[in-house]
Amino acid sequence: MKKYSIPFEPSKYYHIYNRANNTENLFIENQNYQYFLALTKKYLLPIADIYSYCLLSNHFHFVLKIKDIEELPKRIIEGKTKLHQAFSNMFNTYAKAINKKYQRRGSLFQEHLKRIEIKDENYLRNLIVYVNTNVNHHKIDDYITYPHTSYQALVSKSPTLLKRSEVINLFDDKENFIFVHKLKKINLELIEDYILE
């Protein structure tokens, strides 16, 4: 099955990813990242719990879980709206804003949002580390100080809309979460089918 044709279903975990069209950047200046996260809050949080994310200049990653059926908005439960519509609305809104602000035309994102269902807790843990340290993978910055990733929110005590306690519990405790990230011993072969790059 193609990575963009897997349907979103309640109570399931997904790794979602997309990149800019034609090797362009999705994020041109700092306020673009902030706007993208504001749209994430508006469109995705009503239907999904976010476990980790990383926003890089030309692409993004999210590890998320679609909410249980009883937690979803009424219009989705009643079948009036599909789950994927929230993603479509978010990316269309962002693309229109970028096109207007920077006087560009055409598609900002590659045609289809790529997504892979995560069926195993071990994959889930490895993907969380992979996404949080993705900036290192691309040799852009250090994940500990990079401002557009979920890592700092997950290790801090500040309020967050991320599923911090659920993520930390996957690693037993915060100290182990930090330790595993520092080691970066991600078995890339193990998660090869879940990496979308």
N, C-alpha and C positions, 0 to 999 in steps of 0.2 A: 504494500500500500504506500502511496506517495506521502511524503512528510507533510503535505498541506491538505491531504484529504481525510486524515484521521479526525473523526468527529469529537467534539468536546462532549463529555458526559459528566453528570453530577458525581461527586465524591472521588473523582480520579485526579491523579497528579500528572502534570505535563511540564515538559521543557519546551518553551516557545522562544522563537528567535526570528529576526528578520534583519535585513541590511538595506542600505540605501541603493538606489538604482544607479547604474553607470558609474560606479566607484566614487560617487559623491559622498558628502557628509550628511548625516541626519541631524547632527547637533553642531551648530556653527559657533555659538557663543554660550556662555554659562546659563543665561536665562532660558535657552532652549531646553536644557536638561530639566530645569525646574518646571517648565511648562509641561513637558512630557510626563513627569511624575504627578503633576496636578491632574492631568487627564487620566493617568492610571488610577488615581484615587476616585475620580468621578465615574469612570466607565468600568473598570475591572473589579474594584473592591466590592461592589454589590453582588458580584457573581463568583468571585474567587478570593482565596487566601494566598498572599504572596509570601513565599519562603525565602527567596533570594533573587537578586537582580544585579545586572551590570550594564551600564550604558557607556558605550564607547563611541567615538566620533562618528563612525560609519555603520555601527550595528548595535543591537541590544540582545540580552538574554534575560529570561524570567524563568524561575522555577516556581510553579504555583499549583494549587489544588482547587478545582472547581468545588464550590460549596455543595453541601448535601441538598437534596431536592427540596426539603422543607424550608431551607434557608434562602432559597432563590427568590427573586422578585416574582410577584404574582403573574405578570404577563408571560414569564418564561414557564412557570408551572402550568399555566392554562394553555400553553402551546401557541400563544399569539406572537411570540418572539423566540428566535433560536439563540442558543448560547453564544455562537460565534458573532452575533450581531454587535455585542458590546465591544469586541476587538475591532471589528470593522469600523464602528463609529469612532472609536478612539483614534485609530490610525488615519482615517479620513479627516477628522478634525485637525489633527496635528499637521498633516500634509498641506491642507488648505491654508493654515496659519503661516507655515514656513514659506509656501509659494507666494503668499501676499506680502509678507515682511521682506523677503529677499528678491522680489520680482522675478521669480522663476516659474516655469511652466512644466506640465507633465507629471508623471508619477514620481513620487519621492521614494517610495519603498519598492523593493522587488515585488513581483506580482502577487505571490502567495505567502501568507504567514506560515512558517514552518513550525511543526509541533510534533512531539513524540510523547506518547504516554509512558509514564514511569511506573513500572509494575513491581519493583523490588526495592526494599528499604535500603539495601546496600548501594544500588544505583542512585537512589535519592540522596544519600549522604555524599557520595562521590560527586554528583552533579552540583550540589550546593557548594562544595569546596571549589570545583572547577569554575563555576559562575562567579563566586566571590573573588577568585584569584585570576580571572580572565585577563585582567589588565597586565599581569605579569606574563601570562602566556603570549601576549602580543608585544611584550617588551616596551610597553608605553609608560608604565609607572609602577609604583609599589602598591599592592592592594591595601596595605594598612593605612596609607595616607590618601589614596585616590578618593575623591569626593563623590563619585557617581556610581557607587556600588553599595550593596546592603551590609557589607562587613561591619562598618563602624556602628551602625544602628543595632546590629545583632549582639555586639559585645558591650555596648553601653547600657546605662540604666535610664537613659532618656526615653520619654514616651515614643512609641513607634506603632505604625499600622501593620508592620510585618508580624508574622507569626513567630515572634522571638522565642517564646518558651518552648514551642513545638520543635523549632529548629535546634535549640540547645539540647533538648531532651534526646534528640536523635544521636547526639554525641556524648550523652550521659551528663555532662556539665559544661559550664563555660570554659573552664581551664582546658578540658580536652578538646573542645571546639577550637580554641586558639592554638593549641599544640598541633592538632591535625593540619590546620591551615599553614602553620609555620613549616611543618615537614613537607607539605605539598606532595605527599606520597599518594597521588591519585593514580590508580591503575587505569591508564587511558585505554588499554585494550579492553578492560572490563566494561567501560562505558562508551566504547567506540561508536556503537550504533545510536547512542543518545547524544552525541556531540554533532552539532549541526553545521560545523564549519568545514 
